[in-house]
């Protein structure tokens, strides 16, 4: 999608601190971190959010979670939180599916 911020990062048309790439996903550091570790993990192909997933995308969220787990281990996180915001009411501001990996500080509950 031409006007999608994350699609531009995936295509290397915009700079980002990319820390992981594979055929399915790209991970980069959030420019407005909410925790000492705040990494975004996005699929290479554009999906607006969880509501935009089709049956064929069933393994995609699982793949993003596996990448989050690998990155958490690599970063030495004993505890961490993964978040997917869906829709503006939930805090989604970039409408390209993305998983937040947050860690490095205690997390409260409830989160909102």
C-alpha positions in Angstrom: 0.0 0.0 0.0 1.6 3.3 -1.2 0.7 5.5 1.8 1.3 3.0 4.6 4.1 3.9 6.9 5.0 0.3 7.8 4.8 -0.8 4.1 7.4 2.0 3.4 9.6 0.7 6.2 9.3 -2.9 4.9 10.2 -1.7 1.4 13.2 0.3 2.8 11.7 3.5 1.5 11.8 5.0 5.0 14.5 4.5 7.6 14.0 2.3 10.7 16.2 0.5 13.2 15.5 -2.9 11.7 16.6 -5.7 14.0 15.1 -8.8 12.2 13.9 -9.8 8.8 12.7 -12.9 7.2 10.4 -13.9 4.3 7.3 -13.2 6.3 8.1 -10.5 8.9 10.2 -7.4 9.7 11.0 -6.2 13.2 12.1 -2.7 14.1 12.4 -0.5 17.2 9.5 1.8 18.0 10.4 5.5 17.6 8.2 6.4 20.6 9.0 3.5 23.0 6.7 2.9 25.9 9.2 0.6 27.7 13.0 0.0 27.6 12.3 -2.6 25.0 9.6 -1.7 22.5 9.9 -3.5 19.2 7.3 -3.7 16.4 6.9 -6.8 14.4 5.0 -6.5 11.1 4.1 -8.8 8.3 5.8 -8.0 5.0 2.5 -7.9 3.1 -0.1 -5.3 4.0 -3.0 -6.3 6.3 -4.8 -3.4 8.0 -5.3 -5.2 11.3 -6.6 -8.4 12.9 -10.0 -7.7 11.4 -8.5 -7.8 7.9 -7.1 -11.3 8.2 -8.4 -13.9 5.9 -8.4 -17.7 6.4 -5.2 -17.8 4.3 -3.5 -15.6 6.9 -4.1 -18.1 9.7 -0.4 -18.8 10.4 0.6 -15.1 10.1 -0.2 -14.1 13.7 1.5 -17.2 15.0 4.6 -16.4 12.9 4.7 -12.8 14.4 4.4 -14.4 17.9 7.3 -16.8 17.2 9.4 -13.8 16.1 8.5 -12.0 19.3 9.6 -14.9 21.4 12.9 -15.2 19.5 13.6 -11.5 19.9 12.6 -11.5 23.6 15.2 -14.3 24.2 17.8 -12.5 22.2 17.2 -9.3 24.2 17.4 -11.3 27.5 13.9 -10.5 28.6 12.7 -12.7 31.4 9.2 -11.2 31.3 7.6 -9.3 28.4 4.2 -8.3 27.0 2.9 -8.7 23.4 0.1 -6.4 22.2 -1.9 -6.1 19.0 -4.1 -3.1 19.0 -7.1 -3.3 16.6 -8.9 -0.2 15.6 -8.6 3.4 16.7 -10.6 2.8 19.9 -7.9 0.3 21.0 -5.0 2.6 20.2 -4.1 1.5 16.7 -2.6 4.5 14.9 -0.9 2.8 11.9 -3.3 0.6 10.0 -0.9 -2.2 9.1 -1.1 -5.2 11.4 1.7 -5.0 14.0 2.7 -6.7 17.2 4.3 -4.7 20.0 7.0 -6.5 22.0 7.3 -4.6 25.3 9.7 -5.4 28.2 12.4 -4.2 30.5 10.1 -2.8 33.2 7.3 -4.1 35.3 3.9 -4.0 33.5 0.7 -3.1 35.3 -2.7 -4.7 34.9 -5.2 -3.7 33.5 -3.1 -2.1 30.8 -5.5 0.6 29.6 
